[in-house]
């Protein structure tokens, strides 16, 4: 009887890269926190997400839930970027170009998911605030990727 191979052997560098994605996601989220302190409506996006989850106005959403959503989403976006990097790398090859293209693909996914899926489900935000919240999130997502892409890109080159 012969064994059926379901998956080809995978180099240890792949799981390690996903671990780097988790760590990079945490570091990028911490960098994002600094920007959120400086940007008008900077802390509103996590409050919007918590408000959507609890069906409450973002200004009244549970602060602990907003914080948890922020850090969980930021942490898990790191491995999502790693997946994009591997997918792009399979087409364009590994290296700087692949890392940058994966970041360019990730940015509209991050901004679009918030602006098209999460924000419209929020209740009670006046129209004037929506533009500022979108702008804040677009800025914060950019900073997130400015940290994450080099962290994961360098690790990918070394692994």
Residue pairs with C-beta under 8 A, 6 or more apart in sequence:
13 159
14 86
16 155
16 159
17 82
17 85
17 86
17 152
17 155
17 156
17 159
18 79
18 82
20 78
20 82
20 151
20 152
20 155
20 156
20 159
21 78
21 79
21 80
21 81
21 82
21 152
22 75
22 76
22 78
22 79
23 78
23 151
24 78
24 81
24 147
24 148
24 151
24 152
24 155
25 74
25 75
25 76
25 77
25 78
25 79
25 81
25 148
26 71
26 74
26 75
26 78
27 147
27 148
27 151
28 74
28 77
28 78
28 143
28 144
28 145
28 147
28 148
28 151
29 70
29 71
29 74
29 75
29 144
31 143
31 144
31 146
31 147
32 74
32 140
32 143
32 144
32 147
34 143
35 42
35 139
35 140
35 143
36 42
36 43
36 136
36 140
37 43
39 136
39 139
39 140
40 132
40 136
41 129
41 132
41 133
41 135
41 136
42 136
42 140
43 66
44 58
44 129
44 132
44 133
44 136
45 70
45 114
45 118
45 133
45 136
45 137
45 140
46 66
46 67
46 69
46 70
47 58
47 59
47 61
47 63
47 66
48 58
48 61
48 114
48 118
48 119
48 122
48 125
48 133
49 66
49 69
49 70
49 73
49 118
50 56
50 58
50 61
50 62
50 63
50 65
50 66
50 69
51 57
51 58
51 60
51 61
51 122
51 123
52 118
52 121
52 122
53 61
53 65
53 69
54 61
54 62
54 65
55 123
56 62
56 123
57 123
57 124
57 125
58 122
58 124
58 125
59 124
74 144
77 106
77 110
77 144
77 148
78 148
78 152
80 106
81 102
81 103
81 106
81 145
81 148
81 149
81 152
82 152
84 102
84 105
84 106
85 98
85 99
85 102
85 152
85 153
85 156
87 102
88 98
88 101
88 102
88 105
89 98
89 102
89 156
92 98
92 101
94 156
94 157
95 157
96 153
99 149
99 150
99 152
99 153
99 156
100 149
102 149
103 145
103 148
103 149
106 145
107 141
107 142
107 145
110 141
110 144
110 145
111 134
111 137
111 138
111 141
114 134
114 137
114 141
115 134
115 137
119 125
119 130
119 133
119 134
125 133
